[in-house]
Amino acid sequence: MDIKRMNGDKGIDYLVNDSLLDLSTLQDKELIILGERHREPEDEQLVRRLIKLWKPDYVLVEALGDYTLLNTTTKKRYLKLDESKHYYGEFTKHWIEISLEFNVPFIGLEYTAWSDEEFQRLSLEETFKIRETHWIKLIEQYRRKGNVLVVCGDTHLRTIKTSQLGDISPLYLKYNGKDDSVVIRSAEGEIE
């Protein structure tokens, strides 16, 4: 069941551990990390397919801020909040709507413990390092409870060092190519 062409002629290639994605190879994995291009319908479609076919115990999503949406009641309560209350505004609300499609807990992955002043003082490289380190801790916490699907921006799975973002992604280094986990990125990712 190759997903090489998901959207007719337009098609998007997805890479898993740097090879073309074949969903049938994911059944024995404990962790799937998907690097999405924010707000791309093809990537959201892939998230939905992964949840339906792989049936994770938890879905951790960067765009949900620090929300813990364990059941439908909680999801609906957060959906009623004004968009301005959400960490990423309308984008967070959109992911709450997606979470309502599934009977699986959705957990916000974002690090939110810093003050506005602290955040402003830090470089982009420093914020990425703090956030991605926090994400690894959350991923490991939920992996102890069951299978986990992680959805984060593709840039957080970068395979190269950059002057603005720093080293290769610690998420990519820790989880890519392991027997029990896979990293899925769009071949049209935000950065190498």
C-alpha positions in Angstrom: 0.0 0.0 0.0 2.4 2.6 -1.3 1.4 6.2 -0.7 3.8 7.6 -3.3 0.9 9.4 -5.1 -1.8 10.5 -2.7 -3.3 13.4 -4.6 -3.7 12.5 -8.2 -1.2 13.9 -10.6 0.1 16.4 -8.1 1.2 13.7 -5.7 3.5 14.1 -2.7 6.4 11.7 -2.0 6.9 10.8 1.6 10.1 9.4 2.9 10.3 7.0 5.9 13.8 6.7 7.3 14.9 8.2 3.9 13.1 5.6 1.7 9.7 5.9 0.0 6.8 5.4 2.4 5.0 2.1 2.4 2.4 2.0 5.2 2.4 -1.8 5.4 5.9 -1.6 6.9 4.8 0.5 9.9 2.6 -2.1 11.7 5.4 -3.3 14.1 6.6 0.2 15.1 6.1 1.8 18.5 6.7 5.3 17.4 6.0 7.2 14.2 7.2 10.8 13.9 5.7 12.8 11.0 7.2 16.0 9.9 4.4 18.0 8.4 4.4 21.1 6.3 2.0 23.2 8.5 -1.5 23.6 7.0 -0.8 21.3 4.0 -3.9 19.2 3.3 -1.9 16.3 2.0 0.0 16.0 5.3 -3.2 16.2 7.3 -4.6 13.4 5.1 -1.6 11.3 5.8 -2.1 11.9 9.6 -5.6 10.7 9.3 -4.6 7.6 7.4 -1.8 6.8 9.9 -4.3 7.0 12.8 -6.9 4.8 11.0 -4.4 2.2 9.9 -1.8 2.2 12.7 -4.2 3.0 15.6 -1.8 4.8 17.9 -2.5 4.9 21.7 -1.5 8.7 21.7 -1.1 11.4 19.1 1.3 14.2 20.2 1.0 17.4 18.1 3.1 20.5 18.2 0.2 22.7 17.1 -1.8 21.8 20.2 0.4 23.9 22.5 0.4 22.2 25.9 -3.2 20.8 25.8 -4.1 17.3 27.0 -7.1 16.2 25.1 -7.9 12.7 26.5 -11.5 12.4 25.6 -14.3 13.9 23.5 -15.7 16.0 26.3 -12.3 17.7 26.9 -11.8 18.1 23.1 -15.2 19.8 22.8 -14.5 22.1 25.8 -11.3 23.3 24.3 -12.9 23.7 20.9 -15.4 26.2 22.4 -12.6 28.5 23.5 -12.0 31.7 21.5 -9.2 31.2 19.0 -7.1 33.9 20.7 -6.9 31.7 23.8 -5.1 28.9 21.9 -1.3 28.7 21.7 -1.3 28.9 17.9 -4.7 30.5 17.5 -6.7 29.1 14.6 -4.1 26.5 13.8 -4.6 25.0 17.3 -8.3 25.1 16.9 -8.0 23.2 13.5 -6.0 20.4 15.3 -8.7 20.2 18.0 -11.2 19.7 15.2 -9.0 16.9 13.7 -8.7 15.3 17.2 -12.5 15.0 17.4 -12.5 12.7 14.4 -10.7 10.0 16.5 -11.2 8.2 19.8 -7.6 8.6 20.8 -6.0 11.1 23.2 -4.3 14.0 21.5 -1.5 15.7 23.5 0.1 19.1 22.9 3.8 18.8 22.4 4.8 22.4 22.7 7.0 23.8 25.4 5.2 26.8 27.0 7.0 27.3 30.3 8.9 30.4 29.3 7.9 34.0 29.8 7.5 36.4 26.9 10.7 38.2 28.1 12.7 35.0 28.2 11.4 33.9 24.8 12.4 37.3 23.3 15.9 37.0 24.7 16.6 33.6 23.2 17.9 33.0 19.6 15.9 30.8 17.3 18.6 28.1 17.7 18.2 28.3 21.5 14.4 28.1 21.3 14.5 25.1 18.9 16.9 23.3 21.3 14.7 23.9 24.3 11.6 22.9 22.5 13.0 19.8 20.9 14.6 18.6 24.1 11.2 19.0 25.8 9.5 17.1 23.0 11.9 14.1 23.4 11.0 14.0 27.2 7.3 14.0 26.3 7.7 11.4 23.6 9.5 9.1 26.0 6.9 9.6 28.7 4.1 8.6 26.4 6.0 5.7 24.8 6.1 4.0 28.2 2.2 4.0 28.0 1.8 2.8 24.4 2.4 3.4 20.7 2.8 7.1 19.8 2.3 9.2 16.7 4.1 12.5 16.8 3.1 15.4 14.4 5.5 18.3 14.3 6.8 20.8 11.7 9.1 19.2 9.2 11.9 21.7 10.1 12.1 20.0 13.5 13.3 16.9 11.7 16.1 18.7 9.8 19.0 16.5 8.6 21.5 19.3 8.3 23.1 21.9 10.6 22.0 25.5 9.8 23.3 28.9 11.0 19.8 29.8 12.3 18.6 26.5 13.7 21.8 24.9 14.9 22.6 21.2 14.7 20.8 18.4 13.1 17.5 17.8 14.8 17.9 15.8 18.0 14.6 14.1 17.2 15.9 13.0 13.8 19.2 11.7 15.4 17.4 9.9 18.2 14.6 8.2 16.3 15.5 7.9 12.6 16.5 4.4 11.4 15.7 2.6 14.7 14.0 -0.8 14.8 11.0 0.4 16.8 10.5 3.9 15.3 10.3 5.7 12.0 10.6 9.3 10.9 8.4 10.3 8.0 9.2 13.5 6.1 7.8 15.0 2.9 10.3 14.8 0.1 9.2 18.5 -0.3 10.2 19.3 3.3 10.8 22.8 4.6 14.5 22.2 5.0 16.9 19.2 4.4 
